[in-house]
Amino acid sequence: MGGCDLVHMRASLALAGRGLGTVWPNPAVGCVIVRDGTVVGRGWTQPGGRPHAEVVALARAGAAAQGATAYVSLEPCCHFGRTPPCTEALIASGIARVVVAARDPDPRVNGEGLQRLREAGIAVEDGLLAAEASRLNAGFMLRVGAGRPLVTLKLASTLDGRIATHAGESRWISGAGARRLVQQLRASHDAVLVGSGTALADDPALTVRLPGLLPPGFPGPVRIVADGRLRLPLTSVLVASARAVPTWVLTTKGADPQRLAAFTDAGVVVIAVAADTLGQPDPAASLGALAQRGLTRVLVEGGARIAASLLRRNLVDRLAWFHSPLLLGGDGRPAIEALGLETLAAAPRFVVEGRRQAGQDQLTLLRRREG
């Protein structure tokens, strides 16, 4: 594979990224079709997960797909679901060569898609930019392989890691530029999760409000509240708008049936899971339940308790930490509750992937260090 292959596969990955946050439970896939050095078709997985990237690109290429090369960021599916297999669409189009970045870990695919194409006489090459493709679809890979979605923990704090004064004042620690970036983070995730404490204190909408970030008609990420005692008021913004924007509540088994019925009547999906030692929804059980419902990428926006509970269980994959250039001191409220660490070796560790300035604030992006 040469330089042109790299160029076209990078374009395929860029197209795939456009689907993040809108295609669950499917992966975000991009496809570029090239004939005689000219791009004749391009596509990415559409909102709701269909049509798939290959089908979109083939439709745009039309007859020009005959004898062309298709660059696909993830192995084409070979099973019937809500749509026919992409392998059959590629074969029927007359595509001569398919270059794939990463294999699809779904047991229904996982190499079978590549084999089906080869059996049809199509030249197949895989592994080009595989690491980049797997990183882009890390949420899908985790849902299939580990039974949970990718978790991004978003924190906005002072330089000394405080999110409010000792009296509770917090609005606004971060500036307008940082808040715009948060909107972009929300748009690239399937769901936004907060704890009941944050929901009670802020009465947030948790929606994507910047125009142009979501496809037309797409309601945005699912809003999720972890609420072990079902304290969320029925008059809250989240409950009041539950029929317009998907809203889920994670609670514990044995919750008050009358409260459950009231939430359900308001359009809220209530998910009961096992409780942790504090009587709150168990983090691992909660993520497992969200994965079963198809979520691949969850943005956790607060608060300090839920952040600590996820970090203690090593369930945070990425950090998006906004730092504002001010100090509140030791009596300010911390961004993360106590982790109960005895040694440095036990501390969760992350690797910096990038930094971005947002007005006076700085966003640091990190991923969990493995091993």
ROMI-421492 format. One line per 4 residues: number of its first residue (from 0); their letters; for each residue x, y negated, z negated of C-alpha. Coordinates in nm, 2 decimals. Last residue first. Layout:
# ROMI-421492
NUM = a = X/Y/Z  ... $
//
This chain:
# ROMI-421492
370 = gerr = -0.05/0.12/-3.21  -0.27/-0.11/-3.01  -0.26/-0.49/-3.06  -0.61/-0.63/-3.05 $
366 = rllt = -0.65/-0.90/-2.79  -0.60/-1.28/-2.83  -0.74/-1.60/-2.68  -0.64/-1.92/-2.85 $
362 = lqdq = -0.86/-2.22/-2.79  -0.73/-2.56/-2.89  -0.93/-2.86/-3.00  -0.86/-3.23/-2.93 $
358 = gaqr = -1.03/-3.21/-2.59  -1.05/-2.84/-2.51  -0.69/-2.71/-2.46  -0.65/-2.35/-2.35 $
354 = rgev = -0.42/-2.08/-2.48  -0.35/-1.73/-2.35  -0.31/-1.37/-2.42  -0.18/-1.38/-2.78 $
350 = vfrp = -0.15/-1.03/-2.92  -0.34/-0.93/-3.23  -0.28/-0.75/-3.56  -0.53/-0.64/-3.83 $
346 = aaal = -0.34/-0.64/-4.16  -0.25/-0.30/-4.31  0.12/-0.35/-4.27  0.10/-0.68/-4.45 $
342 = telg = 0.01/-0.49/-4.77  -0.27/-0.49/-5.03  -0.55/-0.60/-4.80  -0.90/-0.66/-4.95 $
338 = laei = -1.03/-0.82/-4.63  -1.17/-1.13/-4.80  -1.42/-1.33/-4.60  -1.32/-1.47/-4.27 $
334 = aprg = -1.36/-1.83/-4.15  -1.30/-1.96/-4.50  -1.52/-2.21/-4.68  -1.32/-2.51/-4.79 $
330 = dggl = -1.19/-2.52/-5.15  -0.84/-2.43/-5.03  -0.79/-2.73/-4.81  -1.01/-2.89/-4.55 $
326 = llps = -0.75/-2.97/-4.28  -0.80/-3.13/-3.93  -0.68/-3.06/-3.58  -0.96/-2.83/-3.46 $
322 = hfwa = -0.87/-2.47/-3.39  -1.09/-2.25/-3.17  -1.03/-1.88/-3.20  -1.14/-1.64/-2.93 $
318 = lrdv = -1.04/-1.30/-3.06  -1.06/-0.97/-2.88  -1.11/-0.61/-2.96  -1.27/-0.64/-3.31 $
314 = lnrr = -1.38/-0.31/-3.45  -1.08/-0.23/-3.68  -1.33/-0.14/-3.96  -1.20/-0.42/-4.19 $
310 = llsa = -1.21/-0.66/-3.89  -1.58/-0.58/-3.83  -1.68/-0.64/-4.19  -1.47/-0.95/-4.22 $
306 = aira = -1.63/-1.12/-3.92  -1.97/-1.02/-4.05  -1.90/-1.19/-4.38  -1.74/-1.50/-4.23 $
302 = ggev = -2.02/-1.58/-4.00  -2.05/-1.57/-3.72  -2.02/-1.59/-3.34  -1.98/-1.23/-3.24 $
298 = lvrt = -1.97/-1.19/-2.86  -2.08/-0.85/-2.74  -1.97/-0.68/-2.42  -2.09/-0.34/-2.29 $
294 = lgrq = -2.46/-0.33/-2.39  -2.66/-0.03/-2.26  -2.91/0.04/-2.53  -2.70/0.33/-2.65 $
290 = alag = -2.41/0.08/-2.67  -2.61/-0.14/-2.91  -2.69/0.16/-3.13  -2.32/0.25/-3.15 $
286 = lsaa = -2.23/-0.11/-3.23  -2.48/-0.10/-3.52  -2.36/0.23/-3.65  -2.00/0.11/-3.65 $
282 = pdpq = -2.09/-0.21/-3.83  -2.32/-0.06/-4.09  -2.63/-0.27/-4.12  -2.62/-0.44/-4.46 $
278 = gltd = -2.68/-0.27/-4.80  -2.34/-0.37/-4.93  -2.20/-0.01/-4.90  -2.30/0.00/-4.54 $
274 = aava = -2.66/0.07/-4.42  -2.76/0.32/-4.15  -2.94/0.17/-3.85  -3.28/0.02/-3.77 $
270 = ivvv = -3.32/-0.17/-3.44  -3.59/-0.43/-3.42  -3.68/-0.56/-3.07  -3.84/-0.90/-3.12 $
266 = gadt = -4.15/-0.99/-2.91  -4.34/-1.17/-3.19  -4.56/-0.86/-3.26  -4.24/-0.66/-3.31 $
262 = faal = -4.12/-0.91/-3.57  -4.45/-0.90/-3.76  -4.46/-0.52/-3.74  -4.11/-0.49/-3.89 $
258 = rqpd = -4.21/-0.73/-4.17  -4.51/-0.52/-4.25  -4.31/-0.20/-4.24  -4.05/-0.33/-4.49 $
254 = agkt = -3.71/-0.18/-4.39  -3.64/0.18/-4.47  -3.35/0.21/-4.23  -3.13/-0.10/-4.22 $
250 = tlvw = -3.16/-0.40/-3.99  -3.03/-0.51/-3.65  -3.26/-0.77/-3.50  -3.29/-0.81/-3.12 $
246 = tpva = -3.39/-1.11/-2.91  -3.43/-1.11/-2.53  -3.50/-1.46/-2.41  -3.86/-1.58/-2.32 $
242 = rasa = -4.06/-1.35/-2.54  -3.82/-1.40/-2.83  -3.85/-1.78/-2.82  -4.03/-1.82/-3.16 $
238 = vlvs = -3.81/-1.54/-3.31  -3.49/-1.71/-3.23  -3.61/-2.06/-3.30  -3.71/-1.96/-3.65 $
234 = tlpl = -4.08/-1.95/-3.75  -4.08/-1.58/-3.82  -3.81/-1.65/-4.07  -3.50/-1.42/-4.06 $
230 = rlrg = -3.48/-1.25/-4.40  -3.52/-0.90/-4.26  -3.33/-0.75/-4.55  -3.04/-0.60/-4.35 $
226 = davi = -3.03/-0.88/-4.09  -2.77/-0.85/-3.82  -2.91/-1.10/-3.57  -2.88/-1.03/-3.19 $
222 = rvpg = -2.95/-1.27/-2.90  -2.94/-1.09/-2.56  -2.73/-1.29/-2.32  -2.89/-1.51/-2.05 $
218 = pfgp = -3.25/-1.52/-1.92  -3.15/-1.46/-1.55  -3.39/-1.65/-1.33  -3.12/-1.81/-1.13 $
214 = pllg = -2.78/-1.66/-1.20  -2.61/-1.80/-1.52  -2.34/-2.06/-1.56  -2.48/-2.31/-1.32 $
210 = plrv = -2.64/-2.54/-1.58  -2.49/-2.55/-1.93  -2.75/-2.43/-2.19  -2.65/-2.07/-2.25 $
206 = tlap = -2.86/-1.96/-2.54  -2.78/-1.89/-2.91  -3.09/-2.08/-3.02  -2.95/-2.15/-3.37 $
202 = ddal = -3.14/-2.19/-3.70  -2.81/-2.31/-3.86  -2.82/-2.18/-4.22  -3.07/-1.90/-4.18 $
198 = atgs = -2.91/-1.76/-3.86  -2.56/-1.80/-4.00  -2.66/-1.61/-4.31  -2.85/-1.35/-4.11 $
194 = gvlv = -2.53/-1.25/-3.92  -2.47/-1.35/-3.57  -2.44/-1.16/-3.24  -2.44/-1.28/-2.88 $
190 = adhs = -2.51/-1.03/-2.61  -2.41/-0.92/-2.26  -2.10/-1.15/-2.25  -1.97/-1.38/-1.98 $
186 = arlq = -2.24/-1.64/-2.03  -2.17/-1.66/-2.40  -1.80/-1.73/-2.34  -1.89/-2.01/-2.09 $
182 = qvlr = -2.12/-2.17/-2.35  -1.84/-2.14/-2.61  -1.62/-2.34/-2.36  -1.87/-2.62/-2.36 $
178 = raga = -1.87/-2.62/-2.74  -1.49/-2.66/-2.73  -1.51/-2.96/-2.51  -1.78/-3.12/-2.73 $
174 = gsiw = -1.57/-3.11/-3.04  -1.50/-2.85/-3.32  -1.57/-2.91/-3.69  -1.92/-3.05/-3.61 $
170 = rseg = -2.12/-2.98/-3.81  -1.96/-2.79/-4.09  -2.08/-2.93/-4.43  -2.12/-2.65/-4.68 $
166 = ahta = -2.03/-2.83/-5.00  -1.69/-2.66/-5.02  -1.63/-2.80/-4.67  -1.70/-2.58/-4.37 $
162 = irgd = -1.53/-2.34/-4.12  -1.18/-2.33/-4.28  -0.88/-2.16/-4.12  -0.61/-2.40/-4.22 $
158 = ltsa = -0.60/-2.56/-3.88  -0.98/-2.62/-3.90  -1.21/-2.35/-3.77  -1.41/-2.22/-3.48 $
154 = lklt = -1.42/-1.84/-3.46  -1.54/-1.62/-3.18  -1.50/-1.24/-3.23  -1.51/-1.05/-2.90 $
150 = vlpr = -1.64/-0.69/-2.94  -1.63/-0.44/-2.65  -1.93/-0.21/-2.66  -1.95/0.12/-2.84 $
146 = gagv = -1.97/0.49/-2.75  -1.60/0.54/-2.74  -1.54/0.65/-2.38  -1.85/0.53/-2.19 $
142 = rlmf = -1.92/0.22/-2.39  -1.55/0.15/-2.43  -1.49/0.17/-2.05  -1.79/-0.06/-1.99 $
138 = ganl = -1.65/-0.31/-2.23  -1.30/-0.29/-2.09  -1.43/-0.37/-1.74  -1.18/-0.65/-1.67 $
134 = rsae = -0.91/-0.46/-1.86  -0.97/-0.15/-1.65  -0.94/-0.35/-1.33  -0.62/-0.52/-1.44 $
130 = aall = -0.46/-0.19/-1.54  -0.57/-0.03/-1.21  -0.41/-0.30/-0.99  -0.39/-0.04/-0.71 $
126 = gdev = -0.46/0.30/-0.86  -0.65/0.46/-0.58  -0.61/0.54/-0.21  -0.87/0.70/0.01 $
122 = aiga = -0.87/0.78/0.38  -1.22/0.86/0.48  -1.28/1.21/0.63  -1.62/1.28/0.46 $
118 = erlr = -1.45/1.51/0.22  -1.22/1.22/0.12  -1.52/1.00/0.04  -1.67/1.27/-0.18 $
114 = qlge = -1.34/1.33/-0.36  -1.31/0.96/-0.44  -1.66/0.96/-0.59  -1.60/1.28/-0.78 $
110 = gnvr = -1.29/1.13/-0.95  -1.47/1.02/-1.27  -1.83/1.00/-1.13  -2.11/1.16/-1.33 $
106 = pdpd = -1.87/1.18/-1.63  -1.86/0.79/-1.63  -1.49/0.71/-1.65  -1.50/0.53/-1.32 $
102 = raav = -1.15/0.53/-1.16  -0.96/0.21/-1.12  -0.84/0.00/-0.83  -0.99/0.17/-0.53 $
98 = vvra = -0.88/0.14/-0.16  -1.12/0.28/0.09  -1.04/0.36/0.45  -1.23/0.42/0.77 $
94 = igsa = -1.57/0.27/0.69  -1.83/0.41/0.93  -2.12/0.25/0.75  -2.28/0.59/0.67 $
90 = ilae = -1.97/0.69/0.46  -1.97/0.37/0.26  -2.35/0.40/0.19  -2.31/0.76/0.09 $
86 = tcpp = -2.03/0.67/-0.16  -2.24/0.39/-0.30  -2.48/0.65/-0.43  -2.85/0.57/-0.40 $
82 = trgf = -3.00/0.31/-0.64  -3.18/0.35/-0.97  -2.97/0.65/-1.03  -2.84/0.90/-0.77 $
78 = hccp = -2.48/1.00/-0.81  -2.16/0.93/-0.62  -2.06/0.59/-0.77  -1.78/0.40/-0.60 $
74 = elsv = -1.45/0.39/-0.80  -1.39/0.05/-0.95  -1.24/-0.27/-0.80  -1.33/-0.18/-0.45 $
70 = yata = -1.13/-0.27/-0.14  -1.31/-0.15/0.17  -1.11/-0.10/0.49  -1.27/-0.13/0.84 $
66 = gqaa = -1.34/0.13/1.11  -1.70/0.04/1.14  -1.77/-0.23/0.87  -1.81/-0.49/1.15 $
62 = agar = -2.16/-0.34/1.23  -2.30/-0.52/0.92  -2.04/-0.69/0.71  -2.28/-0.87/0.49 $
58 = alav = -2.49/-0.56/0.42  -2.17/-0.37/0.36  -2.06/-0.62/0.09  -2.39/-0.61/-0.09 $
54 = veah = -2.40/-0.23/-0.08  -2.04/-0.21/-0.21  -2.10/-0.45/-0.50  -2.40/-0.26/-0.63 $
50 = prgg = -2.76/-0.37/-0.59  -2.81/-0.36/-0.87  -2.67/-0.40/-1.22  -2.93/-0.62/-1.38 $
46 = pqtw = -2.78/-0.92/-1.21  -2.59/-0.83/-0.89  -2.27/-0.62/-0.86  -2.02/-0.81/-0.64 $
42 = grgv = -1.99/-0.87/-0.26  -1.77/-0.93/0.03  -1.79/-0.86/0.40  -1.60/-0.93/0.72 $
38 = vtgd = -1.26/-1.03/0.58  -1.02/-1.04/0.87  -0.70/-0.85/0.90  -0.82/-0.61/1.17 $
34 = rviv = -1.13/-0.53/0.96  -1.15/-0.61/0.59  -1.43/-0.53/0.34  -1.41/-0.68/-0.01 $
30 = cgva = -1.59/-0.53/-0.30  -1.63/-0.64/-0.67  -1.76/-0.44/-0.96  -1.89/-0.54/-1.30 $
26 = pnpw = -1.98/-0.21/-1.48  -2.34/-0.11/-1.52  -2.54/-0.13/-1.85  -2.51/-0.43/-1.81 $
22 = vtgl = -2.48/-0.65/-1.50  -2.52/-1.01/-1.62  -2.24/-1.07/-1.88  -1.96/-1.01/-1.64 $
18 = grga = -2.08/-1.02/-1.28  -1.86/-1.30/-1.15  -1.55/-1.10/-1.28  -1.61/-0.85/-1.00 $
14 = lals = -1.55/-1.11/-0.74  -1.21/-1.20/-0.89  -1.13/-0.83/-0.90  -1.21/-0.79/-0.53 $
10 = armh = -1.00/-1.09/-0.45  -0.71/-0.93/-0.63  -0.77/-0.62/-0.43  -0.76/-0.82/-0.11 $
6 = vldc = -0.43/-0.98/-0.19  -0.28/-0.66/-0.32  -0.37/-0.47/0.00  -0.22/-0.75/0.21 $
2 = ggm = 0.11/-0.70/0.02  0.14/-0.34/0.10  0.00/0.00/0.00 $
//
